[in-house]
Amino acid sequence: MVTCAHPSQVQQQPWNSNLPTLHHLIKTCKTQRDINQIHARLISTGLIKNPSLTSKITLNFCASIHPPLAQFARFLFLSQTHLHIFTWNALIKSFSHGDDPKQAVLLFQFMLCRGVRGDKFSFSLVLKACSRLGFIKEGMQIQGLIEKREFRPDVVLRNSLIGLYLKCGCVEFARLVFDKMPERDSVSWNAMIDGYSRMGMMGVAGDLFGKMPGWARNVASWNSMVRGFARSGDGIELAWGLFDEMPERDVVSWNCMIDGCVKCGKIEAAKYLFDRMPERDAVSWATMIDGYMKVGKIDEARFLFDRMPESKRDVVTWNAMLAGYVQSGECFEALVLFHDFVDRSDLVPDHATLVIALSAVAELGRIDEGTTIHQYIEINGLCLDGNLGVALIDMYSKCGSIKNALKVFENLEQKSIDHWNSMIGGLAIHGLGELALALYMEMEELSIEPDDITFIAVLNACGHAGLVKEGLICFEHMRRVHGLKPKLQHYGCLVDILGRAGQLEVAKKLIEEMPMPPNDVIWRSLLSACQNHGNFKMGVWVAEHLMKMDTINSSSYILLSNIYAGFGVWDNVSEIRCRMKERGVKKIPGCSWIELEGTVHEFFVGDFTHPQHREINSVLISLCKHLSHKPFIVTQLHE
């Protein structure tokens, strides 16, 4: 409890009896308005200069879940001159365990500059912050300070150093600290074993587990070993053996085994364990749902999701179900579930939820849904600097609103390489190759290092815009200037650029000289170019080659048939149809869709299921007559 002053002093203060007392405000404070009242009262009464009171307010507010309180505590802290180390540690902890651990490092540095030496708790807190941030250099500097201060060999500090090095992937440094420890506790042993298991070094982890004293070995030690073996490709049987030997198990033990079985594709074994769990948490349910989704058992995943207790259903579980629908192509179901989440659940969607929902919107082309999600993001002040901004740009681009995509991109305070890639890719699919190329040049001017995805987007843009020379220059620029080794996708883009420009012989030579075997997509790109440019001889050769590679893909047969039809070789067209029937090859009908008043209308080739198909066909025939064209007749092959 915070006291303001001695009762005799309170009577002398000019309190307004119509206002709540400072003591009451501090106890009930939650909002910025409350903070403003407290600050005003502290100033008007002169208590702002009372170090005892301000220190107590700082200690009470610094770790508050209400942001205005934590910010006010930090303001009071910085306004004071003489502070106890306990107050420094409390504020450093509010950062190191909060949302902005970088501030903990800066505050620790500020503390040293103020001449405050710090104690072992100060160092353990700043090491925690460095661990969360992956600040290996700063962590090593802090270790040097620890050695200079000649702290007695403290187990907590050494454990913090081990945690830092393991988090940064420096397992050898962690082992050096571990080996030099004169005394170790259970945390020391478990940290090293868990570090080795997460790095996949199960041989060393097992050796350390065997040397571990009996008093130090607990359920966390066993869980680390089980998790490590379960995640390794061929270690699931060893994990199962350890699991059976465990003297006691907790929910983490069961979850490790279920996760291992799911990752190995053994969903039935995972279900066996799940059904026998004495207690399940949100992770148990989410892992099983994700497992069923990955093997395509959507109905089983939904059954589990609906059966799951409401108290266990957290944001991670909702996200697992949503992501499963999107990955399975059930984007409409994903959006229905997303609306259930927003409308019926007490939980708040996180960044991952919104990214998944935007992906579903992009696939369906429902721009109204995407705009609504964008408004939700703006109202709640969510940051677009990460994946959420990338998903928003991608959604607008795929839904046909390139202006909105550019607006989102331009309003970003910090742009990562993913944002640039998404925007260049969006311009590419809209055929705005010159704009995409200009954006890439802007990247170069800003010294933003492109990656392989950047060049896939740029080369695609050049292909759609017919910028052959520019595409070839970008390809060489990627190799010679940025030192990136071209992948199959880059060669595919280059073949597409050359094919669209009619340089078929050059494209064929490029395919033959590729450092890796070309896939069917690259050959199909060349075949499509042969059809478009009327190269009968090369088209037939490429098509026959493709049909030997993949006998069930219909596109090769269709393209070859169209080439024969284009040159009037109808006997060969009939032969292709017969080969398709003999091999059981079926063409997936072409589909287009349009959104009208919030409803998406799909149209398949030769499809008469739409309720207004008669009126639609009538309008199309009228348009064709008006344009002096014959109505389009769907051939039997396309049907």
C-alpha positions as CSV (number, residue, x, y, z in Angstrom):
1,M,0.0,0.0,0.0
2,V,1.3,3.5,-0.8
3,T,1.1,6.2,1.9
4,C,1.2,9.8,0.9
5,A,2.3,11.5,4.1
6,H,1.8,11.6,7.8
7,P,-1.9,12.2,8.8
8,S,-0.9,15.5,10.5
9,Q,0.7,16.6,7.2
10,V,-2.3,15.7,5.2
11,Q,-4.5,18.1,7.2
12,Q,-2.2,20.9,6.2
13,Q,-2.4,20.2,2.5
14,P,-4.9,22.2,0.4
15,W,-7.0,19.2,-0.6
16,N,-10.3,19.9,-2.3
17,S,-12.9,17.9,-0.5
18,N,-14.9,17.4,-3.7
19,L,-12.0,15.5,-5.3
20,P,-10.8,12.1,-4.5
21,T,-7.6,11.9,-2.3
22,L,-4.2,11.1,-3.7
23,H,-4.2,7.9,-1.7
24,H,-7.5,6.8,-3.3
25,L,-6.4,7.8,-6.8
26,I,-3.2,5.7,-6.5
27,K,-5.1,2.7,-5.4
28,T,-7.7,2.9,-8.2
29,C,-5.6,4.4,-11.0
30,K,-5.9,2.7,-14.4
31,T,-6.3,5.3,-17.1
32,Q,-4.4,8.3,-18.5
33,R,-7.0,10.6,-16.9
34,D,-6.3,9.1,-13.5
35,I,-2.6,9.6,-14.1
36,N,-3.2,13.3,-15.0
37,Q,-5.0,13.8,-11.8
38,I,-2.3,12.2,-9.7
39,H,0.4,14.2,-11.5
40,A,-1.5,17.5,-11.0
41,R,-2.0,16.7,-7.3
42,L,1.7,15.8,-6.8
43,I,2.7,19.1,-8.3
44,S,0.1,21.3,-6.5
45,T,1.0,19.8,-3.1
46,G,4.7,19.8,-3.6
47,L,4.9,16.0,-3.0
48,I,6.5,15.6,-6.4
49,K,9.8,16.5,-4.6
50,N,9.2,13.8,-2.0
51,P,11.7,11.0,-3.0
52,S,10.2,8.5,-0.7
53,L,6.7,8.9,-2.2
54,T,7.8,9.1,-5.8
55,S,9.9,6.0,-5.3
56,K,7.0,4.1,-3.9
57,I,4.7,5.2,-6.8
58,T,7.4,4.1,-9.2
59,L,7.7,0.7,-7.6
60,N,3.9,0.2,-7.6
61,F,3.3,1.4,-11.2
62,C,6.4,0.2,-13.2
63,A,5.2,-3.3,-13.7
64,S,1.6,-2.4,-14.2
65,I,-0.4,-4.1,-17.0
66,H,-1.9,-0.6,-17.8
67,P,0.4,1.3,-20.1
68,P,-0.3,4.8,-18.7
69,L,0.8,3.7,-15.2
70,A,4.0,2.1,-16.4
71,Q,4.9,5.2,-18.5
72,F,4.2,7.5,-15.6
73,A,6.4,5.4,-13.3
74,R,9.3,5.7,-15.8
75,F,8.7,9.5,-16.0
76,L,8.8,9.8,-12.2
77,F,11.9,7.7,-12.2
78,L,13.9,9.8,-14.6
79,S,12.9,13.0,-12.8
80,Q,14.6,11.8,-9.6
81,T,18.3,12.3,-8.7
82,H,19.0,9.9,-5.8
83,L,17.6,6.4,-6.4
84,H,18.1,3.2,-4.5
85,I,19.4,0.2,-6.5
86,F,16.2,-1.6,-5.8
87,T,14.3,1.1,-7.7
88,W,16.7,0.8,-10.7
89,N,16.2,-3.0,-10.7
90,A,12.4,-2.7,-10.6
91,L,12.4,-0.4,-13.6
92,I,14.9,-2.5,-15.6
93,K,12.8,-5.6,-14.9
94,S,9.7,-3.8,-16.2
95,F,11.5,-3.5,-19.5
96,S,13.5,-6.8,-19.6
97,H,10.3,-8.8,-18.9
98,G,8.0,-6.4,-20.8
99,D,7.4,-5.5,-24.5
100,D,10.5,-3.4,-25.0
101,P,13.6,-5.3,-23.7
102,K,15.9,-2.9,-25.6
103,Q,15.1,-0.2,-23.1
104,A,16.3,-2.4,-20.3
105,V,19.8,-2.5,-21.9
106,L,19.7,1.3,-22.4
107,L,18.6,1.9,-18.9
108,F,21.3,-0.4,-17.5
109,Q,23.8,1.7,-19.5
110,F,22.3,4.9,-18.1
111,M,22.6,3.5,-14.6
112,L,26.3,2.8,-15.1
113,C,26.8,6.3,-16.5
114,R,25.1,7.8,-13.4
115,G,27.8,6.1,-11.3
116,V,25.5,3.3,-9.9
117,R,27.4,0.1,-9.8
118,G,24.5,-2.3,-9.9
119,D,24.2,-5.7,-8.1
120,K,23.8,-9.2,-9.3
121,F,20.1,-8.7,-9.9
122,S,20.8,-5.8,-12.2
123,F,23.1,-7.9,-14.3
124,S,20.8,-10.9,-14.4
125,L,17.9,-8.7,-15.6
126,V,20.0,-7.0,-18.4
127,L,21.2,-10.5,-19.5
128,K,17.6,-11.5,-19.7
129,A,17.0,-8.5,-22.0
130,C,20.0,-9.4,-24.1
131,S,18.8,-13.0,-24.4
132,R,15.4,-11.9,-25.7
133,L,16.9,-9.5,-28.2
134,G,19.8,-11.8,-29.3
135,F,22.3,-9.2,-28.4
136,I,25.4,-11.5,-28.2
137,K,28.0,-8.7,-28.3
138,E,26.4,-6.7,-25.5
139,G,26.0,-9.9,-23.5
140,M,29.7,-10.6,-23.8
141,Q,30.5,-7.1,-22.7
142,I,28.2,-7.6,-19.6
143,Q,30.0,-10.8,-18.9
144,G,33.3,-8.9,-18.9
145,L,31.8,-6.4,-16.4
146,I,30.7,-9.3,-14.2
147,E,34.3,-10.7,-14.2
148,K,35.8,-7.3,-13.4
149,R,33.3,-6.7,-10.5
150,E,34.5,-10.0,-9.0
151,F,31.1,-11.1,-8.0
152,R,31.3,-14.3,-6.1
153,P,30.6,-17.3,-8.4
154,D,26.8,-16.8,-8.4
155,V,24.7,-19.6,-9.8
156,V,21.9,-17.2,-11.0
157,L,24.3,-15.0,-13.0
158,R,26.0,-18.0,-14.6
159,N,22.6,-19.5,-15.5
160,S,21.7,-16.2,-17.1
161,L,24.8,-16.3,-19.2
162,I,24.1,-19.9,-20.2
163,G,20.6,-18.8,-21.2
164,L,21.9,-15.9,-23.3
165,Y,24.5,-17.9,-25.2
166,L,22.0,-20.7,-25.9
167,K,19.4,-18.3,-27.1
168,C,21.9,-16.8,-29.5
169,G,23.0,-20.2,-30.8
170,C,26.4,-20.1,-29.2
171,V,26.2,-23.5,-27.5
172,E,30.0,-23.8,-27.2
173,F,30.2,-20.5,-25.1
174,A,27.4,-21.8,-22.9
175,R,29.3,-25.0,-22.3
176,L,32.4,-23.1,-21.3
177,V,30.4,-21.2,-18.7
178,F,28.8,-24.4,-17.5
179,D,32.1,-26.3,-17.2
180,K,33.7,-23.4,-15.2
181,M,30.8,-23.3,-12.6
182,P,32.1,-24.5,-9.2
183,E,28.5,-25.4,-8.3
184,R,25.5,-26.0,-10.4
185,D,21.8,-26.3,-9.8
186,S,19.0,-28.1,-11.6
187,V,18.5,-25.0,-13.8
188,S,22.1,-25.2,-15.0
189,W,21.9,-28.8,-16.0
190,N,18.4,-28.5,-17.6
191,A,19.4,-25.4,-19.6
192,M,22.4,-27.1,-21.2
193,I,20.5,-30.3,-22.0
194,D,17.6,-28.3,-23.5
195,G,20.0,-26.2,-25.5
196,Y,21.7,-29.3,-27.0
197,S,18.4,-30.9,-27.8
198,R,17.1,-27.8,-29.5
199,M,20.2,-27.7,-31.6
200,G,19.7,-31.3,-32.6
201,M,22.8,-32.5,-30.8
202,M,21.2,-35.4,-29.1
203,G,24.4,-37.4,-28.6
204,V,25.9,-34.7,-26.4
205,A,22.5,-34.0,-24.7
206,G,22.2,-37.7,-23.9
207,D,25.8,-37.8,-22.5
208,L,25.1,-34.8,-20.2
209,F,21.7,-36.4,-19.2
210,G,23.5,-39.5,-18.1
211,K,26.1,-37.5,-16.0
212,M,23.3,-35.4,-14.4
213,P,23.1,-36.0,-10.6
214,G,19.9,-37.7,-9.4
215,W,18.9,-34.7,-7.3
216,A,19.0,-32.4,-10.3
217,R,17.1,-34.6,-12.7
218,N,13.4,-33.7,-12.9
219,V,10.5,-33.8,-15.3
220,A,12.0,-30.8,-17.2
221,S,15.1,-32.8,-17.9
222,W,13.1,-35.8,-19.3
223,N,11.0,-33.4,-21.3
224,S,14.0,-31.9,-23.0
225,M,15.3,-35.3,-24.0
226,V,11.9,-36.5,-25.2
227,R,11.4,-33.3,-27.2
228,G,14.8,-33.5,-28.8
229,F,14.4,-37.1,-30.0
230,A,10.8,-36.5,-31.1
231,R,11.8,-33.6,-33.3
232,S,14.7,-35.5,-34.9
233,G,13.8,-37.4,-38.1
234,D,14.4,-40.9,-37.0
235,G,14.3,-40.4,-33.2
236,I,10.6,-40.9,-32.5
237,E,11.1,-44.5,-31.3
238,L,13.8,-43.4,-28.9
239,A,11.5,-40.6,-27.7
240,W,8.8,-43.1,-27.1
241,G,11.2,-45.3,-25.1
242,L,12.2,-42.4,-22.9
243,F,8.6,-41.4,-22.5
244,D,7.7,-44.9,-21.2
245,E,10.7,-44.7,-18.7
246,M,9.7,-41.4,-17.2
247,P,9.1,-41.6,-13.5
248,E,6.5,-38.9,-13.8
249,R,4.9,-36.9,-16.6
250,D,3.3,-33.5,-16.9
251,V,1.2,-32.1,-19.8
252,V,4.4,-30.9,-21.5
253,S,5.7,-34.5,-21.7
254,W,2.5,-35.6,-23.5
255,N,2.6,-32.5,-25.8
256,C,6.2,-33.2,-26.8
257,M,5.3,-36.8,-27.8
258,I,2.1,-35.7,-29.7
259,D,4.1,-32.9,-31.5
260,G,6.8,-35.4,-32.5
261,C,4.2,-37.9,-33.9
262,V,2.5,-35.1,-35.8
263,K,5.7,-33.9,-37.4
264,C,6.5,-37.5,-38.4
265,G,3.1,-37.9,-40.0
266,K,2.0,-40.5,-37.5
267,I,-1.4,-38.8,-36.8
268,E,-3.0,-42.0,-35.5
269,A,-0.2,-42.4,-32.9
270,A,-0.7,-38.8,-31.9
271,K,-4.5,-39.4,-31.5
272,Y,-3.7,-42.5,-29.3
273,L,-1.6,-40.3,-27.0
274,F,-4.1,-37.5,-27.1
275,D,-7.0,-39.8,-26.0
276,R,-5.0,-41.1,-23.1
277,M,-3.8,-37.7,-21.7
278,P,-4.9,-37.3,-18.1
279,E,-5.0,-33.5,-18.7
280,R,-5.0,-31.4,-21.8
281,D,-4.1,-27.8,-22.3
282,A,-4.5,-25.4,-25.3
283,V,-1.3,-26.7,-26.9
284,S,-2.5,-30.3,-26.9
285,W,-5.7,-29.3,-28.8
286,A,-3.9,-26.9,-31.2
287,T,-1.2,-29.6,-32.0
288,M,-3.8,-32.2,-32.9
289,I,-5.9,-29.8,-34.9
290,D,-2.8,-28.7,-36.8
291,G,-1.8,-32.3,-37.4
292,Y,-5.1,-33.3,-38.9
293,M,-5.0,-30.2,-41.1
294,K,-1.5,-31.1,-42.4
295,V,-2.7,-34.6,-43.5
296,G,-5.8,-33.2,-45.1
297,K,-8.3,-34.4,-42.5
298,I,-10.2,-31.2,-42.3
299,D,-13.4,-32.7,-40.9
300,E,-11.6,-34.4,-38.0
301,A,-9.8,-31.2,-37.2
302,R,-13.1,-29.3,-37.1
303,F,-14.6,-32.0,-35.0
304,L,-11.8,-31.6,-32.4
305,F,-12.1,-27.8,-32.6
306,D,-15.9,-27.8,-31.9
307,R,-15.4,-30.4,-29.1
308,M,-12.7,-28.4,-27.4
309,P,-13.7,-26.7,-24.1
310,E,-14.2,-23.0,-24.4
311,S,-11.8,-22.3,-21.6
312,K,-9.0,-24.1,-23.5
313,R,-9.6,-22.4,-26.8
314,D,-7.1,-19.6,-27.1
315,V,-5.9,-17.5,-30.0
316,V,-3.3,-20.0,-31.1
317,T,-6.0,-22.7,-31.5
318,W,-8.2,-20.4,-33.6
319,N,-5.1,-19.6,-35.7
320,A,-4.3,-23.2,-36.2
321,M,-7.8,-23.9,-37.5
322,L,-7.9,-20.8,-39.7
323,A,-4.4,-21.6,-41.2
324,G,-5.5,-25.1,-41.8
325,Y,-8.5,-24.0,-43.8
326,V,-6.4,-21.6,-45.9
327,Q,-3.7,-24.1,-46.6
328,S,-6.3,-26.7,-47.7
329,G,-7.9,-24.2,-50.1
330,E,-11.0,-23.8,-48.0
331,C,-10.7,-20.0,-47.8
332,F,-14.4,-19.3,-47.6
333,E,-14.7,-21.6,-44.5
334,A,-11.7,-19.7,-43.1
335,L,-13.5,-16.4,-43.4
336,V,-16.7,-17.8,-41.9
337,L,-14.6,-19.1,-38.9
338,F,-12.8,-15.7,-38.7
339,H,-16.2,-13.9,-38.3
340,D,-17.2,-16.4,-35.6
341,F,-14.0,-15.6,-33.8
342,V,-14.5,-11.8,-34.0
343,D,-18.2,-11.9,-33.2
344,R,-18.6,-14.7,-30.7
345,S,-15.3,-15.1,-28.9
346,D,-14.1,-12.9,-26.0
347,L,-10.5,-13.2,-27.4
348,V,-8.8,-10.5,-29.5
349,P,-7.3,-11.5,-32.9
350,D,-3.6,-11.1,-32.9
351,H,-1.3,-10.2,-35.9
352,A,-1.2,-13.9,-37.0
353,T,-5.0,-14.1,-37.1
354,L,-5.3,-11.1,-39.3
355,V,-2.5,-12.2,-41.6
356,I,-4.3,-15.5,-42.1
357,A,-7.7,-13.8,-42.7
358,L,-6.1,-11.4,-45.2
359,S,-4.6,-14.4,-47.1
360,A,-8.1,-16.0,-47.3
361,V,-9.5,-12.7,-48.6
362,A,-6.7,-12.4,-51.2
363,E,-7.4,-15.9,-52.5
364,L,-11.2,-15.2,-52.8
365,G,-10.8,-11.7,-54.1
366,R,-13.2,-10.2,-51.6
367,I,-11.9,-6.7,-51.3
368,D,-14.8,-5.5,-49.1
369,E,-13.8,-8.1,-46.5
370,G,-10.2,-7.0,-46.8
371,T,-11.1,-3.3,-46.4
372,T,-13.1,-4.1,-43.2
373,I,-10.0,-5.9,-41.8
374,H,-7.9,-2.9,-42.7
375,Q,-10.3,-0.6,-40.9
376,Y,-10.1,-2.9,-37.8
377,I,-6.2,-2.6,-38.0
378,E,-6.4,1.2,-38.1
379,I,-8.9,1.5,-35.3
380,N,-6.8,-0.7,-33.0
381,G,-3.6,1.0,-34.0
382,L,-1.9,-2.2,-35.0
383,C,1.6,-1.9,-36.5
384,L,2.0,-2.7,-40.2
385,D,5.8,-2.8,-40.1
386,G,5.9,-6.7,-40.0
387,N,4.0,-9.5,-41.8
388,L,0.7,-7.7,-41.3
389,G,1.7,-4.9,-43.7
390,V,3.0,-7.5,-46.2
391,A,-0.3,-9.4,-46.1
392,L,-2.3,-6.1,-46.5
393,I,-0.3,-5.1,-49.6
394,D,-0.6,-8.6,-51.0
395,M,-4.4,-8.6,-50.4
396,Y,-5.0,-5.3,-52.2
397,S,-2.8,-6.3,-55.1
398,K,-4.5,-9.7,-55.6
399,C,-8.0,-8.1,-55.2
400,G,-7.2,-5.6,-58.1
401,S,-6.7,-2.5,-56.0
402,I,-3.1,-1.6,-56.7
403,K,-3.7,2.0,-55.7
404,N,-4.6,0.9,-52.2
405,A,-1.6,-1.4,-52.1
406,L,0.7,1.5,-53.0
407,K,-1.0,3.7,-50.4
408,V,-0.4,1.1,-47.6
409,F,3.2,0.7,-48.8
410,E,3.9,4.5,-48.9
411,N,2.5,5.0,-45.4
412,L,4.7,2.5,-43.8
413,E,7.1,4.0,-41.3
414,Q,9.6,1.2,-41.7
415,K,9.8,-1.0,-44.8
416,S,11.4,-4.4,-44.6
417,I,12.6,-6.3,-47.7
418,D,9.3,-8.3,-47.5
419,H,7.3,-5.1,-48.0
420,W,9.3,-4.1,-51.0
421,N,9.0,-7.7,-52.5
422,S,5.3,-7.7,-51.9
423,M,4.8,-4.3,-53.6
424,I,7.0,-5.2,-56.6
425,G,5.2,-8.5,-57.0
426,G,1.8,-6.7,-56.9
427,L,2.9,-4.3,-59.6
428,A,4.1,-7.2,-61.6
429,I,0.8,-9.1,-61.6
430,H,-0.9,-5.8,-62.7
431,G,1.4,-5.6,-65.7
432,L,3.0,-2.4,-64.4
433,G,6.5,-3.6,-65.2
434,E,8.1,-0.1,-65.5
435,L,6.8,0.9,-62.1
436,A,8.0,-2.3,-60.6
437,L,11.4,-1.7,-62.1
438,A,11.5,1.8,-60.8
439,L,10.6,0.6,-57.3
440,Y,13.5,-1.9,-57.5
441,M,15.9,1.0,-58.6
442,E,14.6,3.0,-55.6
443,M,15.6,0.0,-53.4
444,E,19.1,0.0,-54.8
445,E,19.4,3.8,-54.2
446,L,18.4,3.3,-50.6
447,S,21.0,0.6,-50.2
448,I,18.4,-2.0,-49.3
449,E,19.8,-5.4,-50.0
450,P,17.5,-7.4,-52.3
451,D,17.0,-11.2,-51.9
452,D,16.2,-14.0,-54.3
453,I,12.4,-13.2,-53.9
454,T,13.0,-9.6,-55.0
455,F,14.5,-10.8,-58.3
456,I,11.7,-13.3,-58.9
457,A,9.2,-10.4,-58.6
458,V,11.3,-8.0,-60.8
459,L,11.8,-10.7,-63.5
460,N,8.1,-11.5,-63.4
461,A,7.4,-7.8,-63.9
462,C,9.7,-7.6,-66.9
463,G,8.0,-10.6,-68.4
464,H,4.5,-9.2,-68.1
465,A,5.6,-5.8,-69.5
466,G,7.8,-7.2,-72.4
467,L,11.0,-5.6,-70.9
468,V,13.4,-8.2,-72.4
469,K,16.6,-6.1,-72.2
470,E,15.8,-5.0,-68.6
471,G,15.0,-8.5,-67.5
472,L,18.4,-9.9,-68.8
473,I,20.2,-7.0,-67.1
474,C,18.5,-7.7,-63.8
475,F,19.3,-11.4,-64.1
476,E,23.0,-10.6,-64.5
477,H,22.9,-7.9,-61.8
478,M,21.6,-10.5,-59.4
479,R,24.5,-12.8,-60.2
480,R,27.4,-10.4,-60.5
481,V,26.6,-7.5,-58.2
482,H,24.6,-9.2,-55.4
483,G,26.3,-12.6,-55.6
484,L,23.0,-14.5,-55.6
485,K,23.0,-17.9,-57.2
486,P,20.0,-18.1,-59.6
487,K,17.4,-20.7,-58.6
488,L,15.0,-22.7,-60.7
489,Q,12.3,-19.9,-60.4
490,H,14.7,-17.3,-61.7
491,Y,15.5,-19.4,-64.8
492,G,11.7,-20.0,-65.2
493,C,11.1,-16.2,-65.2
494,L,13.9,-15.7,-67.8
495,V,12.4,-18.4,-70.1
496,D,9.0,-16.7,-69.8
497,I,10.6,-13.3,-70.7
498,L,12.3,-14.8,-73.8
499,G,9.3,-16.8,-74.8
500,R,6.9,-13.9,-74.6
501,A,9.3,-11.9,-76.8
502,G,9.3,-14.7,-79.4
503,Q,13.0,-15.6,-78.8
504,L,12.2,-19.3,-78.7
505,E,15.6,-20.7,-79.7
506,V,17.3,-18.6,-77.1
507,A,14.8,-19.7,-74.5
508,K,15.3,-23.4,-75.5
509,K,19.1,-23.0,-75.3
510,L,18.8,-21.4,-71.9
511,I,16.8,-24.4,-70.7
512,E,19.3,-26.9,-72.0
513,E,22.2,-25.0,-70.4
514,M,20.6,-24.6,-66.9
515,P,22.8,-25.9,-64.0
516,M,19.8,-27.8,-62.7
517,P,17.2,-30.0,-64.4
518,P,14.2,-27.9,-65.7
519,N,10.8,-28.8,-64.3
520,D,7.6,-29.2,-66.1
521,V,6.6,-25.6,-65.4
522,I,9.5,-24.2,-67.4
523,W,8.9,-26.6,-70.3
524,R,5.2,-25.6,-70.3
525,S,6.1,-21.9,-70.4
526,L,8.2,-22.6,-73.6
527,L,5.3,-24.7,-75.0
528,S,2.8,-21.9,-74.4
529,A,5.2,-19.5,-76.2
530,C,5.5,-21.9,-79.1
531,Q,1.7,-21.8,-79.4
532,N,1.5,-18.0,-79.2
533,H,4.2,-17.5,-81.8
534,G,3.2,-20.4,-84.1
535,N,6.3,-22.5,-83.9
536,F,4.8,-25.8,-84.9
537,K,8.0,-27.9,-84.9
538,M,9.4,-26.9,-81.5
539,G,5.9,-26.9,-80.0
540,V,5.3,-30.6,-80.9
541,W,8.8,-31.6,-79.7
542,V,8.3,-29.8,-76.3
543,A,4.8,-31.2,-75.8
544,E,5.9,-34.8,-76.5
545,H,8.7,-34.3,-74.0
546,L,6.3,-32.9,-71.4
547,M,3.9,-35.8,-71.8
548,K,6.7,-38.2,-71.1
549,M,7.6,-36.3,-67.9
550,D,4.0,-36.0,-66.6
551,T,1.4,-38.2,-68.2
552,I,-1.6,-37.0,-66.1
553,N,-1.3,-33.2,-66.4
554,S,-3.9,-32.0,-68.9
555,S,-2.3,-28.6,-69.8
556,S,0.4,-30.2,-72.0
557,Y,-2.2,-32.1,-74.0
558,I,-4.4,-29.0,-74.4
559,L,-1.6,-26.8,-75.6
560,L,-0.4,-29.4,-78.1
561,S,-4.0,-29.9,-79.3
562,N,-4.4,-26.1,-79.8
563,I,-1.1,-26.0,-81.8
564,Y,-2.4,-28.8,-84.1
565,A,-5.8,-27.0,-84.3
566,G,-4.1,-23.7,-85.2
567,F,-2.4,-25.3,-88.1
568,G,-5.5,-27.3,-89.2
569,V,-4.1,-30.7,-88.4
570,W,-7.4,-32.1,-87.1
571,D,-6.4,-35.8,-87.3
572,N,-3.7,-35.1,-84.7
573,V,-6.3,-33.1,-82.5
574,S,-8.4,-36.3,-82.5
575,E,-5.4,-38.4,-81.6
576,I,-4.6,-36.2,-78.6
577,R,-8.2,-36.5,-77.4
578,C,-8.0,-40.3,-77.6
579,R,-4.7,-40.3,-75.7
580,M,-6.2,-38.2,-73.0
581,K,-9.1,-40.7,-72.6
582,E,-6.9,-43.7,-72.7
583,R,-4.6,-42.3,-69.9
584,G,-7.5,-40.9,-67.9
585,V,-6.4,-37.3,-68.2
586,K,-9.1,-34.8,-67.4
587,K,-9.0,-31.1,-67.9
588,I,-9.9,-28.9,-65.0
589,P,-12.5,-26.5,-66.4
590,G,-11.5,-22.8,-66.6
591,C,-13.0,-20.5,-64.0
592,S,-13.5,-16.8,-63.6
593,W,-15.3,-14.8,-60.9
594,I,-16.6,-11.4,-60.1
595,E,-17.7,-9.8,-56.9
596,L,-21.0,-7.9,-57.0
597,E,-22.5,-6.3,-53.9
598,G,-20.5,-8.5,-51.5
599,T,-21.2,-11.8,-53.3
600,V,-18.6,-13.6,-55.4
601,H,-20.1,-15.2,-58.6
602,E,-18.1,-18.0,-60.2
603,F,-18.3,-19.0,-63.8
604,F,-16.9,-22.3,-65.3
605,V,-16.5,-23.1,-69.0
606,G,-19.7,-24.6,-70.2
607,D,-21.4,-24.1,-66.9
608,F,-25.1,-23.5,-66.7
609,T,-25.6,-23.8,-62.9
610,H,-25.7,-20.0,-62.2
611,P,-29.3,-19.0,-61.5
612,Q,-29.1,-16.1,-64.0
613,H,-27.2,-18.0,-66.8
614,R,-29.8,-17.3,-69.4
615,E,-29.7,-13.5,-68.9
616,I,-25.9,-13.6,-68.8
617,N,-25.6,-15.5,-72.0
618,S,-28.2,-13.2,-73.7
619,V,-26.1,-10.2,-72.8
620,L,-22.9,-11.9,-74.0
621,I,-24.5,-12.7,-77.4
622,S,-25.7,-9.1,-77.7
623,L,-22.2,-7.8,-77.0
624,C,-20.7,-10.2,-79.5
625,K,-23.1,-9.1,-82.2
626,H,-22.5,-5.4,-81.4
627,L,-18.7,-6.0,-81.7
628,S,-19.3,-7.8,-85.1
629,H,-17.9,-11.1,-83.7
630,K,-19.5,-14.5,-83.7
631,P,-20.6,-15.8,-80.3
632,F,-17.9,-17.9,-78.7
633,I,-18.5,-21.6,-79.2
634,V,-17.0,-23.9,-76.6
635,T,-15.4,-26.8,-78.2
636,Q,-15.9,-30.3,-76.9
637,L,-12.3,-30.5,-75.7
638,H,-12.6,-27.4,-73.5
639,E,-15.9,-28.7,-72.1
